[in-house]
């Protein structure tokens, strides 16, 4: 009985959202989003901004540090690929 109940709650969006997505179907199929990556990126952004701006000697380098803080994941991926020779 438990397995049948669990399998009923895993439906596709097409099955669930035929008529009215935010009515009883919403409660039945439990639309949720697992978007925890934004929090990790946000904390990384704050840390990178503090680091880069804190090490800036001029206002212009502070602005450059802020821009670097926005794109820090690209630097990390580039260095990882360079390290692994990919």
VMD Tcl script that builds the backbone (N, CA, C; Angstrom):
set m [mol new atoms 258]
animate dup $m
set s [atomselect $m all]
$s set {name element resname resid chain x y z} {
  {N N UNK 1 A 0.823 -1.187 0.000}
  {CA C UNK 1 A 0.000 0.000 0.000}
  {C C UNK 1 A 0.875 1.261 0.000}
  {N N UNK 2 A 1.946 1.257 0.801}
  {CA C UNK 2 A 2.847 2.392 0.866}
  {C C UNK 2 A 3.519 2.640 -0.480}
  {N N UNK 3 A 3.934 1.548 -1.158}
  {CA C UNK 3 A 4.598 1.707 -2.451}
  {C C UNK 3 A 3.640 2.299 -3.474}
  {N N UNK 4 A 2.393 1.856 -3.442}
  {CA C UNK 4 A 1.415 2.381 -4.374}
  {C C UNK 4 A 1.173 3.866 -4.122}
  {N N UNK 5 A 1.115 4.248 -2.865}
  {CA C UNK 5 A 0.908 5.648 -2.518}
  {C C UNK 5 A 2.095 6.493 -2.956}
  {N N UNK 6 A 3.314 5.969 -2.767}
  {CA C UNK 6 A 4.512 6.697 -3.169}
  {C C UNK 6 A 4.586 6.840 -4.676}
  {N N UNK 7 A 4.203 5.796 -5.410}
  {CA C UNK 7 A 4.274 5.884 -6.852}
  {C C UNK 7 A 3.237 6.856 -7.401}
  {N N UNK 8 A 2.138 7.051 -6.695}
  {CA C UNK 8 A 1.126 7.998 -7.142}
  {C C UNK 8 A 1.588 9.436 -7.000}
  {N N UNK 9 A 2.512 9.716 -6.115}
  {CA C UNK 9 A 2.958 11.085 -5.907}
  {C C UNK 9 A 4.070 11.488 -6.854}
  {N N UNK 10 A 4.605 10.571 -7.639}
  {CA C UNK 10 A 5.659 10.908 -8.583}
  {C C UNK 10 A 5.086 10.934 -9.986}
  {N N UNK 11 A 4.431 12.025 -10.311}
  {CA C UNK 11 A 3.832 12.183 -11.630}
  {C C UNK 11 A 4.554 13.286 -12.381}
  {N N UNK 12 A 4.432 13.256 -13.671}
  {CA C UNK 12 A 5.049 14.304 -14.475}
  {C C UNK 12 A 4.222 15.567 -14.391}
  {N N UNK 13 A 4.800 16.663 -14.816}
  {CA C UNK 13 A 4.079 17.929 -14.805}
  {C C UNK 13 A 2.856 17.870 -15.707}
  {N N UNK 14 A 2.944 17.131 -16.801}
  {CA C UNK 14 A 1.811 17.040 -17.716}
  {C C UNK 14 A 0.619 16.378 -17.034}
  {N N UNK 15 A 0.871 15.325 -16.259}
  {CA C UNK 15 A -0.215 14.664 -15.554}
  {C C UNK 15 A -0.812 15.580 -14.500}
  {N N UNK 16 A 0.056 16.252 -13.800}
  {CA C UNK 16 A -0.371 17.052 -12.663}
  {C C UNK 16 A -1.036 18.347 -13.094}
  {N N UNK 17 A -0.489 18.995 -14.090}
  {CA C UNK 17 A -0.917 20.351 -14.422}
  {C C UNK 17 A -1.899 20.404 -15.582}
  {N N UNK 18 A -2.665 19.347 -15.784}
  {CA C UNK 18 A -3.642 19.352 -16.874}
  {C C UNK 18 A -4.672 20.455 -16.685}
  {N N UNK 19 A -5.285 20.464 -15.534}
  {CA C UNK 19 A -6.408 21.375 -15.326}
  {C C UNK 19 A -5.992 22.639 -14.588}
  {N N UNK 20 A -5.641 22.472 -13.336}
  {CA C UNK 20 A -5.317 23.624 -12.510}
  {C C UNK 20 A -4.159 23.242 -11.605}
  {N N UNK 21 A -3.006 23.737 -11.903}
  {CA C UNK 21 A -1.783 23.310 -11.227}
  {C C UNK 21 A -1.790 23.647 -9.737}
  {N N UNK 22 A -2.392 24.709 -9.371}
  {CA C UNK 22 A -2.276 25.155 -7.983}
  {C C UNK 22 A -3.498 24.820 -7.134}
  {N N UNK 23 A -4.223 23.812 -7.505}
  {CA C UNK 23 A -5.374 23.418 -6.694}
  {C C UNK 23 A -4.992 22.194 -5.863}
  {N N UNK 24 A -5.838 21.223 -5.844}
  {CA C UNK 24 A -5.589 20.002 -5.083}
  {C C UNK 24 A -4.407 19.221 -5.645}
  {N N UNK 25 A -4.182 19.318 -6.957}
  {CA C UNK 25 A -3.048 18.611 -7.562}
  {C C UNK 25 A -1.725 19.082 -6.973}
  {N N UNK 26 A -1.648 20.356 -6.628}
  {CA C UNK 26 A -0.416 20.885 -6.048}
  {C C UNK 26 A -0.092 20.164 -4.748}
  {N N UNK 27 A -1.098 19.989 -3.929}
  {CA C UNK 27 A -0.889 19.295 -2.659}
  {C C UNK 27 A -0.624 17.814 -2.875}
  {N N UNK 28 A -1.288 17.243 -3.858}
  {CA C UNK 28 A -1.178 15.811 -4.096}
  {C C UNK 28 A 0.204 15.429 -4.626}
  {N N UNK 29 A 0.729 16.199 -5.586}
  {CA C UNK 29 A 1.986 15.830 -6.220}
  {C C UNK 29 A 3.192 16.554 -5.647}
  {N N UNK 30 A 2.982 17.475 -4.752}
  {CA C UNK 30 A 4.045 18.163 -4.023}
  {C C UNK 30 A 5.098 18.760 -4.946}
  {N N UNK 31 A 4.685 19.767 -5.691}
  {CA C UNK 31 A 5.641 20.487 -6.529}
  {C C UNK 31 A 6.599 21.221 -5.596}
  {N N UNK 32 A 7.817 20.905 -5.663}
  {CA C UNK 32 A 8.800 21.607 -4.861}
  {C C UNK 32 A 10.025 21.848 -5.704}
  {N N UNK 33 A 10.805 22.802 -5.305}
  {CA C UNK 33 A 12.050 22.986 -6.029}
  {C C UNK 33 A 13.196 22.873 -5.041}
  {N N UNK 34 A 14.206 22.210 -5.468}
  {CA C UNK 34 A 15.396 22.035 -4.645}
  {C C UNK 34 A 16.476 22.922 -5.231}
  {N N UNK 35 A 16.405 24.176 -4.912}
  {CA C UNK 35 A 17.309 25.142 -5.505}
  {C C UNK 35 A 18.249 25.678 -4.438}
  {N N UNK 36 A 19.085 24.811 -3.911}
  {CA C UNK 36 A 20.027 25.220 -2.883}
  {C C UNK 36 A 21.306 25.802 -3.437}
  {N N UNK 37 A 21.518 25.676 -4.737}
  {CA C UNK 37 A 22.734 26.194 -5.359}
  {C C UNK 37 A 22.834 27.702 -5.275}
  {N N UNK 38 A 21.710 28.377 -5.262}
  {CA C UNK 38 A 21.723 29.829 -5.176}
  {C C UNK 38 A 22.292 30.315 -3.857}
  {N N UNK 39 A 22.007 29.604 -2.797}
  {CA C UNK 39 A 22.541 29.985 -1.485}
  {C C UNK 39 A 24.056 29.794 -1.443}
  {N N UNK 40 A 24.523 28.706 -2.027}
  {CA C UNK 40 A 25.976 28.455 -2.060}
  {C C UNK 40 A 26.669 29.533 -2.887}
  {N N UNK 41 A 26.112 29.836 -4.053}
  {CA C UNK 41 A 26.687 30.882 -4.899}
  {C C UNK 41 A 26.664 32.222 -4.176}
  {N N UNK 42 A 25.576 32.527 -3.490}
  {CA C UNK 42 A 25.469 33.793 -2.778}
  {C C UNK 42 A 26.514 33.940 -1.684}
  {N N UNK 43 A 26.720 32.876 -0.916}
  {CA C UNK 43 A 27.759 32.931 0.115}
  {C C UNK 43 A 29.146 33.054 -0.502}
  {N N UNK 44 A 29.352 32.337 -1.599}
  {CA C UNK 44 A 30.637 32.450 -2.306}
  {C C UNK 44 A 30.847 33.846 -2.856}
  {N N UNK 45 A 29.784 34.449 -3.364}
  {CA C UNK 45 A 29.878 35.814 -3.883}
  {C C UNK 45 A 30.260 36.794 -2.780}
  {N N UNK 46 A 29.622 36.671 -1.637}
  {CA C UNK 46 A 29.925 37.575 -0.524}
  {C C UNK 46 A 31.378 37.408 -0.082}
  {N N UNK 47 A 31.802 36.152 0.060}
  {CA C UNK 47 A 33.188 35.911 0.457}
  {C C UNK 47 A 34.186 36.427 -0.558}
  {N N UNK 48 A 33.906 36.198 -1.843}
  {CA C UNK 48 A 34.813 36.662 -2.902}
  {C C UNK 48 A 34.835 38.183 -2.959}
  {N N UNK 49 A 33.683 38.818 -2.785}
  {CA C UNK 49 A 33.640 40.284 -2.806}
  {C C UNK 49 A 34.454 40.864 -1.655}
  {N N UNK 50 A 34.312 40.290 -0.481}
  {CA C UNK 50 A 35.101 40.773 0.666}
  {C C UNK 50 A 36.587 40.584 0.402}
  {N N UNK 51 A 36.958 39.437 -0.135}
  {CA C UNK 51 A 38.374 39.164 -0.407}
  {C C UNK 51 A 38.931 40.121 -1.456}
  {N N UNK 52 A 38.263 40.192 -2.619}
  {CA C UNK 52 A 38.796 41.007 -3.719}
  {C C UNK 52 A 38.767 42.493 -3.398}
  {N N UNK 53 A 37.695 42.971 -2.800}
  {CA C UNK 53 A 37.611 44.397 -2.481}
  {C C UNK 53 A 38.565 44.741 -1.343}
  {N N UNK 54 A 38.721 43.821 -0.395}
  {CA C UNK 54 A 39.651 44.059 0.711}
  {C C UNK 54 A 41.097 44.155 0.278}
  {N N UNK 55 A 41.452 43.494 -0.811}
  {CA C UNK 55 A 42.825 43.535 -1.313}
  {C C UNK 55 A 43.035 44.597 -2.391}
  {N N UNK 56 A 42.017 45.394 -2.669}
  {CA C UNK 56 A 42.128 46.430 -3.692}
  {C C UNK 56 A 42.821 47.658 -3.118}
  {N N UNK 57 A 43.761 48.203 -3.892}
  {CA C UNK 57 A 44.500 49.379 -3.443}
  {C C UNK 57 A 43.814 50.676 -3.892}
  {N N UNK 58 A 43.047 50.631 -4.955}
  {CA C UNK 58 A 42.371 51.822 -5.462}
  {C C UNK 58 A 40.884 51.528 -5.666}
  {N N UNK 59 A 40.136 52.591 -5.924}
  {CA C UNK 59 A 38.708 52.437 -6.172}
  {C C UNK 59 A 38.465 51.605 -7.429}
  {N N UNK 60 A 39.258 51.838 -8.455}
  {CA C UNK 60 A 39.118 51.089 -9.707}
  {C C UNK 60 A 39.358 49.604 -9.499}
  {N N UNK 61 A 40.356 49.268 -8.694}
  {CA C UNK 61 A 40.610 47.857 -8.403}
  {C C UNK 61 A 39.500 47.266 -7.533}
  {N N UNK 62 A 38.852 48.096 -6.732}
  {CA C UNK 62 A 37.701 47.638 -5.951}
  {C C UNK 62 A 36.539 47.272 -6.852}
  {N N UNK 63 A 36.295 48.103 -7.879}
  {CA C UNK 63 A 35.239 47.797 -8.865}
  {C C UNK 63 A 35.591 46.520 -9.616}
  {N N UNK 64 A 36.862 46.394 -10.027}
  {CA C UNK 64 A 37.309 45.170 -10.697}
  {C C UNK 64 A 37.140 43.963 -9.770}
  {N N UNK 65 A 37.424 44.128 -8.494}
  {CA C UNK 65 A 37.232 43.058 -7.515}
  {C C UNK 65 A 35.776 42.647 -7.398}
  {N N UNK 66 A 34.880 43.626 -7.444}
  {CA C UNK 66 A 33.450 43.314 -7.396}
  {C C UNK 66 A 33.038 42.513 -8.627}
  {N N UNK 67 A 33.530 42.894 -9.794}
  {CA C UNK 67 A 33.218 42.158 -11.019}
  {C C UNK 67 A 33.801 40.744 -10.977}
  {N N UNK 68 A 34.998 40.606 -10.425}
  {CA C UNK 68 A 35.585 39.274 -10.269}
  {C C UNK 68 A 34.753 38.419 -9.317}
  {N N UNK 69 A 34.193 39.040 -8.294}
  {CA C UNK 69 A 33.366 38.300 -7.332}
  {C C UNK 69 A 32.115 37.743 -7.996}
  {N N UNK 70 A 31.605 38.434 -9.005}
  {CA C UNK 70 A 30.415 37.953 -9.709}
  {C C UNK 70 A 30.732 36.695 -10.505}
  {N N UNK 71 A 31.907 36.638 -11.129}
  {CA C UNK 71 A 32.237 35.532 -12.036}
  {C C UNK 71 A 33.250 34.559 -11.439}
  {N N UNK 72 A 33.387 34.518 -10.125}
  {CA C UNK 72 A 34.394 33.652 -9.512}
  {C C UNK 72 A 34.234 32.177 -9.869}
  {N N UNK 73 A 33.031 31.639 -10.074}
  {CA C UNK 73 A 32.946 30.215 -10.441}
  {C C UNK 73 A 33.663 29.905 -11.761}
  {N N UNK 74 A 33.669 30.862 -12.679}
  {CA C UNK 74 A 34.373 30.646 -13.942}
  {C C UNK 74 A 35.875 30.497 -13.696}
  {N N UNK 75 A 36.425 31.276 -12.779}
  {CA C UNK 75 A 37.841 31.147 -12.439}
  {C C UNK 75 A 38.138 29.776 -11.839}
  {N N UNK 76 A 37.256 29.320 -10.980}
  {CA C UNK 76 A 37.450 28.018 -10.322}
  {C C UNK 76 A 37.425 26.887 -11.345}
  {N N UNK 77 A 36.450 26.902 -12.231}
  {CA C UNK 77 A 36.343 25.852 -13.249}
  {C C UNK 77 A 37.552 25.887 -14.174}
  {N N UNK 78 A 37.975 27.067 -14.574}
  {CA C UNK 78 A 39.140 27.188 -15.443}
  {C C UNK 78 A 40.384 26.592 -14.777}
  {N N UNK 79 A 40.606 26.932 -13.522}
  {CA C UNK 79 A 41.786 26.419 -12.813}
  {C C UNK 79 A 41.698 24.904 -12.603}
  {N N UNK 80 A 40.491 24.384 -12.334}
  {CA C UNK 80 A 40.342 22.929 -12.191}
  {C C UNK 80 A 40.637 22.205 -13.508}
  {N N UNK 81 A 40.120 22.726 -14.595}
  {CA C UNK 81 A 40.389 22.112 -15.896}
  {C C UNK 81 A 41.868 22.203 -16.252}
  {N N UNK 82 A 42.483 23.331 -15.913}
  {CA C UNK 82 A 43.922 23.492 -16.154}
  {C C UNK 82 A 44.721 22.496 -15.303}
  {N N UNK 83 A 44.299 22.307 -14.060}
  {CA C UNK 83 A 44.992 21.378 -13.155}
  {C C UNK 83 A 44.903 19.934 -13.649}
  {N N UNK 84 A 43.723 19.549 -14.130}
  {CA C UNK 84 A 43.521 18.180 -14.600}
  {C C UNK 84 A 43.923 17.983 -16.069}
  {N N UNK 85 A 44.454 19.031 -16.681}
  {CA C UNK 85 A 44.922 18.982 -18.079}
  {C C UNK 85 A 43.814 18.545 -19.029}
  {N N UNK 86 A 42.629 19.100 -18.867}
  {CA C UNK 86 A 41.501 18.772 -19.755}
  {C C UNK 86 A 41.265 19.858 -20.752}
}
mol reanalyze $m
mol bondsrecalc $m
mol representation Tube
mol addrep $m
